Amino acid sequence: MNLDQSTKLGFRFSSSLLALSFLWLAFWWLKLPPQVPLLYSRPYGESRLINSWGLWLLPLLLAAIILAGRKAAKSLAVPDRLLAQLIIWLTAAASLIIFIALIRTVLLIT
């Protein structure tokens, strides 16, 4: 692979957040209630609740975003290095947002 140091740093940052999100959820798993609020765009009440297993969608979504970003950046690394860096760092920003959402959701319900 032909990525520069900045791109590799962004990918490592995203991958670290992915690992931390899996560890965070695994650490708190036994303390989670059976139903957790995650669908905040729905009206207040039971429609916001999902099964606690649904929280695993956040790290899986994060993994999918990281893989898609890495594939796109890898294909663009030679023709346009700046665009590859931008894609990886936008992936890192999305990773941070998803990680913070997971932390706040777990802390809200425990």
Buried (B, 14 or more C-beta within 10 A) or exposed (E): EEBEEEBEBBBEBBBEBBEBBBEBBEEBEEEBEEBBBBEEEEEEEEEBBBEBEEBBEBBEEBBEBBEEBBEBBBEBBEEEBEEBBBBBBBBBEBBBEBBEBBBEBBEEBE
